[in-house]
Amino acid sequence: MHPGRRPVSQQGAYILGCRGSWLRDRERAFFAEANPWGFILFARNMEAPEQVRALCAELRTTVGRNAPILIDQEGGRVQRMARPHWRKYLPALDQINRSAPEDMVRGMYLRARLIAAELHSVGSDVNCAPGADIVTDRTHRFLQNRCYGSDAQTVLDAARAVAQGSLDGGVLPVMKHMPGHGRAFVDSHHEPPHVNIDLNTLAATDFVPFAGLSDLPLGMTGHMIFDQIDPGMPTTASAKMIAIIRNMIRFDGLLITDDISMEALSGTVAERSLAAIRAGVDISLHCNGNLDQMEALVTKVGVMSSDAQARADRALALRRPPDAIDVPALEEEFNSLVEGAFSG
């Protein structure tokens, strides 16, 4: 065991990333001691399939276990694995709009199943999808065409198909952005979105897809502020909003923050992370690979609670080998259902 390293049973209440396409010595030593629950990769970490596979293996070696490795691979603008090595997909809403209504669910399933095959082939076993946000005519452009529809049932059906396609491909889905980000009219990467809608209206609209998917193993909070429920407090740091996710939406899976370094949140990254954990979130997600920030975060947050660890263990118990598929046949079917299915 690395000197000072936490036991495998004491996993940190955080998911961390690295700076580049290979681990530096300082990163390697830090991850071994910090023992994060999992890791996340971005485009900066990916050069080629064999390099990503090696990086995933090395990350897991630092913690001495088969830690989950997340990638944000929605398709469209949010896809970290890009050409020439991986497919380029249309934004989700563009795909749905190009599909016949009767083909929408199958098309979203095929999209997710093919993405899962790409993820699994490089060692990633968690995808930060599906989104279950409902788009409006005012949804900020950072999110708008990433959504699946403007009504709860369409979003629920599409998100369920994406979740199943991921699971069938040996990849765990992360439902986001709880409890609904579609009314965000500003970009939460830069400032906090405010939602001035009453709880009953939200329960009958925005919350519906998440409630319908509450059996999924992993969920991600958004950083929205719901002014009529907990004024001034982003969902990620709001005990009232986390209670709604747990008790009204009835989600009992592992709850992860959206990127804790996004500027919708105030305070240092370490302070934001601790506030989220104290509000009832299970895991803080730190994405930018800044080692100084991660060291401060780890010191402040510590290990998972027993409840969080139990949820994490239940989620990882759902990992399984992917179902066998004929990739060319699925690509052909996907192309037949969606005009220009593979973008670019």
N, C-alpha and C positions, 0 to 999 in steps of 0.2 A: 504494500500500500504506500502511496506517495506520502511523505511526511506532511502531517497536518490535514490530510485529505479526509473528508467526511465519509462515514460508512455508506455503502450503497443504499441502505435502508433510510438514510437521512438525505433525501434528495432536495435540492434547493428549490424554492418557490419561484423559479424564474426559468425562462427560455432565453438563450443567448446566441449571438452570432459572432462570426470572426471577420477580420478586415479584408482578407484577400482570398486567393485561390488555393492557398496552402497555409498551414499553421505556423506561426512564429513560435520560438521557444517560450517566450513569455506567455503567449496565449495557451500553449499546451500545458504549462505548469499551473496557470490560473484555473483552467477548466478542471484539471485533476483535483485541485483543492476545493473549488466551489461546488462541484458535482451538480450542475444544473439538471433539471428534469429532462430538458431536451435542448435542441439547437434549431436555428432557422438559417436558411441560405437565401441569398439574393443574387442578382445578376453579377454583382462584383465578385462572387465566389465561383463563377462557372465559366470555364473555357472550353471544355470538351467532355464527352461522357465519361471517359476513363479517368479524367482528372477529378470529376465530381464524385465518382465512386470511391476513389482513393481518399478524398477529403471526408466523405461520410464515414468511411471505415476508421480514419484517424480520429475523428471527433468522438466516435463511440469508444475507441481505445482509451481516450483520456479519462473517461469515467468508468471504464471496466464493465460496461453492460450495453445492451441493445437499446440505447436511448432513442426516443423518437426524433426524427429530423423533418422539420416542416419546410415547405416551399409554398409561396403565394403564387399559384399557377391557375388563375381564373381563365385565362385567355383574354384576347383583346389587349388593352393597354397594360393590364396587370398580368404579365407572364414573364417570369424570371429566366426561364429556359427558352432561348430564342434560336432563330436560324443562325447558322446553317445546320445545326445538329438536331434541332427539334422543330416540330410543326408550329406554324403560326395560325392562331384561331381568331375568328371574328369576335368582337365584343359580344357578350351574351345576348343583349337586347337586340342587336343587329341580327344575330342568328335566329332568334325567335321570330323576329319580324319577317325574315325570309323563308320561314317554314310554314307549311300548311298547318292550320290549327290541330288537325288530327295527327300530325307528325311531330309536334313540338316536344312532347315528353320523350319519345324515342330519340329524337335528335339530341336533346340535352343529355340523355343517358349515354349515348355513343360518344359525345364530346368528352364527358367525364371519364368514361372507360378508357378512351385512348390517351387522355392526359395521365390517368393513373398508371397506364403501362409505361409511359415515359418516365414518370417519377420513380416507379418501382425499379426500373432498369438501372437507375443511377444510385439507388440506396435510400431515397426519401420514402417515408411511409405515412406522411400526414400532409394533406393539402388544405390550405386556408380557403376553403369553399365548401358548401355553397353560400352565396349571399341570399338572405331572405328579406331584404329591404324592398319596400314598395316604392316604385318611382312615381314622382309627381311632375307636373310641368315646371316646377321651380327647383327640383333637385339639382344640386350643384353638378357641374359637368365632370368633376373628378369622380363622381359616382354614377352619374345618370345612365350611361349605356352599359354599365356593369350589372345593373339590376335585371330582373327577369320579367317584370311586368308591372302594370298599374293597378291590378286588383289582387286581393289576397289569395284567391284560389289558384290563379295562374302561377303566382310566385311560389306558393306551396307545392304545387304539382311539379314545377320545374326544379325546385330545390330538392325535393325528394328524389327525383330522377338523378340529379347530380350526386347526391349522397350515396345512392345505391350503386351508381357507376363507379364511384371511388372505392367503396367497400368491396365490390366484386373484383376490383383490380388490386386488392391488398393494401389499400391506402385509406387511412382514417380521415373522414371529413370534419372540418371545423365550420360550424354554422356561425354566420356573422351578419350584421353588426348588432348585437342584442342591446335593447329590445326593439330596434328599428331606427334606421339612419336615413330613410328616404325623405324626411322633412328637413334635412340639413341643407340649408341654402348657402352656406359658406363651406370652405374646404377645411376640415378639422386637422389637416396637417399643419395649418398655419394659424387658425383661430377657432375658438369654441363655437359650435353651432347651437343656437337656442331654438327650442320647440315650445311654442306657447299654445298647447292643446291640452284639454282636460283628460283625466285618466280614463273616464268611461269611453270617450271617443277613440283614444289610443287602443284600449282593450278590444274595441270592435273593428279596428282597422290594422294599424301597424303591428300590433302584437300577435295577430292571428297566425301568420305563417310560422312564427317562432313557436307558438303553442302547439301547432300541428307537427312540428319537428322536435318536440321536447325530449323524445327518446334518443336523440343522437348523442354520441359520447362526448363531444367537445363543442364548446361554444366560445365566442369572442364578444366582449363588450365593445360598444362604440363610446365615443367621448362626447356625445350630445348632452346638453343641459336641458332638462324638462322643467320649464319655469313654473308650471302649476303643480309640480310634485315635489321637487327639491331645488328651489331657486339657487342659482350660483354654483351648483355642484355637478360636475360632469358625471355621467352614469358610472364610469370606471371607478370613481372615488365616492360614490353615493350609496350609503347603506340602505336608503329607502329604495333606490332603483334596483339594487342587487336583490333586495327582498321581493320586489315585484317579479324579477326574473325567476327567482326560486319558487315563490308561492303562487303568483297569478299565472305566469307562463308555465310553471311547474317543470322547469329545467333543473335536473339533478346531475348533469354531467359535469365534467371538468370545465371550469370557467376561467378563461384566459383574457387578459387585457388586449386591446389593440396596442399597437406600438406605443410604448410608454414614453418615447422620446418625441412624439408629435406635439406641436405647439398649442394644441387646444388645451393642454394641461399646464398648470402653474407649478412653480417650485422646481427644485432639482429633480433629476431623473430618479435618484434614490428616494426622495421625499414622495414623489408621485407613486412610486412602486409600493412604498409602505402604506400610503393612504388607500390604495386599491386593495391591498391585502386586509387591512383593517375594516374596509367596507364589506368584505365578504368574497372578493374575487380570490380564486385559488392560486393563480400563476401570473406573474408579471412578464410580459413579452418585451424584450429589448432587442432592437433590430439593427442599429447602425454600426455595430462592431467597435465602438469606442471603448477601449479597454479601461481607461480611467473611470468612465461612467459605470461600467459593469462592476468594477471593483468596489465602488461606493455603494452600488445597488445591493450587491451580495452581502456586504457588511450590515446594511440597514435591514434587509428583508429576512434573511435566514432561511430555514428549511420549511417545507410544507407542513401544514397542520395534519393531524391524523385523518380528518374528514377529506381534505384535499388529496392526500396520498391514496385514500381508498377510492376516490373518484378516478384518480389517475390510473390506478391499477385496473379498475374496471374497464376504462377506455382501452388500455393497451392489451387487455385480454381479448379484444375484438380483432386485433391484427391477425391476419391469416394469409397464406399464400394466395396469389391471384388465381382466379379461374382461368383455365386455358382458353385462348381466343385465337381466331384467324385474323390477324391485324389487317392484311390487305382486304379481306372481305368486309370487315367493319368500316374501313376507310371508304370502300366503294358504296356501302349502304349509306354512310354519313353524307357523302357527296350527292347521293341521289335524293336525300331528304332536304338538304340545305343548299341553296344556290351559293356557290363560292364558299363552301364550308371552310376550306383552308385559305386563309387570307394571305395575299402577297405572293 
